[in-house]
Amino acid sequence: MGFLPKNPADLIGRADKALGNVDDVLGRVDGTLDEVAATLAKVQEVLTLLDAKLGALDKVDAIADQVNALHESTLPSR
């Protein structure tokens, strides 16, 4: 058989090299996943800030109504 080397040590050497390559690729994938996790954490932080700002915007109409009512209460009666 031409696929398998006659010397078992060669087969072990090839398998070891292949496993080393797989290990390198998995290391790069792990590093990339760490970067993705860090980016997602930043995105979550920004979304939390946005949510807080949108919550404040929801109060603008009510505050504007209160300011208008206060202003109208200070006007002289006709």
C-alpha positions as CSV (number, residue, x, y, z in Angstrom):
1,M,0.0,0.0,0.0
2,G,1.4,3.3,-1.0
3,F,-0.6,5.4,1.4
4,L,0.9,4.0,4.6
5,P,4.6,4.2,5.1
6,K,6.4,1.0,5.7
7,N,8.1,2.4,8.8
8,P,5.6,2.8,11.7
9,A,7.8,5.7,13.0
10,D,7.0,7.6,9.8
11,L,3.3,7.1,10.3
12,I,3.6,8.3,13.9
13,G,5.7,11.3,12.7
14,R,3.0,12.3,10.1
15,A,0.2,11.9,12.6
16,D,2.1,14.0,15.2
17,K,2.7,16.7,12.6
18,A,-1.0,16.6,11.6
19,L,-2.0,16.9,15.2
20,G,0.4,19.8,15.7
21,N,-1.2,21.6,12.8
22,V,-4.7,20.9,14.2
23,D,-3.5,22.2,17.6
24,D,-2.2,25.4,16.0
25,V,-5.5,26.0,14.2
26,L,-7.5,25.4,17.3
27,G,-5.2,27.9,19.1
28,R,-6.0,30.5,16.5
29,V,-9.7,29.8,16.7
30,D,-9.6,30.1,20.5
31,G,-7.8,33.5,20.1
32,T,-10.4,34.6,17.6
33,L,-13.2,33.5,19.9
34,D,-11.7,35.5,22.8
35,E,-11.6,38.6,20.5
36,V,-15.2,38.0,19.6
37,A,-16.2,37.7,23.2
38,A,-14.5,40.9,24.0
39,T,-16.2,42.7,21.1
40,L,-19.6,41.3,22.2
41,A,-19.0,42.6,25.7
42,K,-18.3,46.1,24.3
43,V,-21.4,45.9,22.2
44,Q,-23.5,44.9,25.2
45,E,-22.0,47.8,27.1
46,V,-23.0,50.2,24.3
47,L,-26.5,48.7,24.0
48,T,-26.9,49.2,27.8
49,L,-26.0,52.8,27.5
50,L,-28.3,53.2,24.5
51,D,-31.2,51.6,26.5
52,A,-30.6,54.1,29.3
53,K,-30.7,57.0,26.9
54,L,-33.8,55.8,25.2
55,G,-35.4,55.4,28.6
56,A,-34.6,59.0,29.3
57,L,-36.1,60.0,26.0
58,D,-39.3,58.3,27.0
59,K,-39.6,60.8,29.8
60,V,-39.2,63.9,27.6
61,D,-42.9,64.2,26.7
62,A,-44.0,63.9,30.3
63,I,-41.4,66.5,31.4
64,A,-42.4,68.9,28.6
65,D,-46.1,68.6,29.6
66,Q,-45.1,69.4,33.2
67,V,-43.1,72.4,32.1
68,N,-45.9,73.7,29.9
69,A,-48.4,73.2,32.8
70,L,-46.1,75.1,35.2
71,H,-45.6,77.9,32.6
72,E,-49.3,78.2,32.0
73,S,-49.9,78.3,35.8
74,T,-47.6,81.3,36.1
75,L,-49.4,83.3,33.3
76,P,-51.9,86.0,34.5
77,S,-55.5,84.9,34.3
78,R,-57.6,86.5,31.6
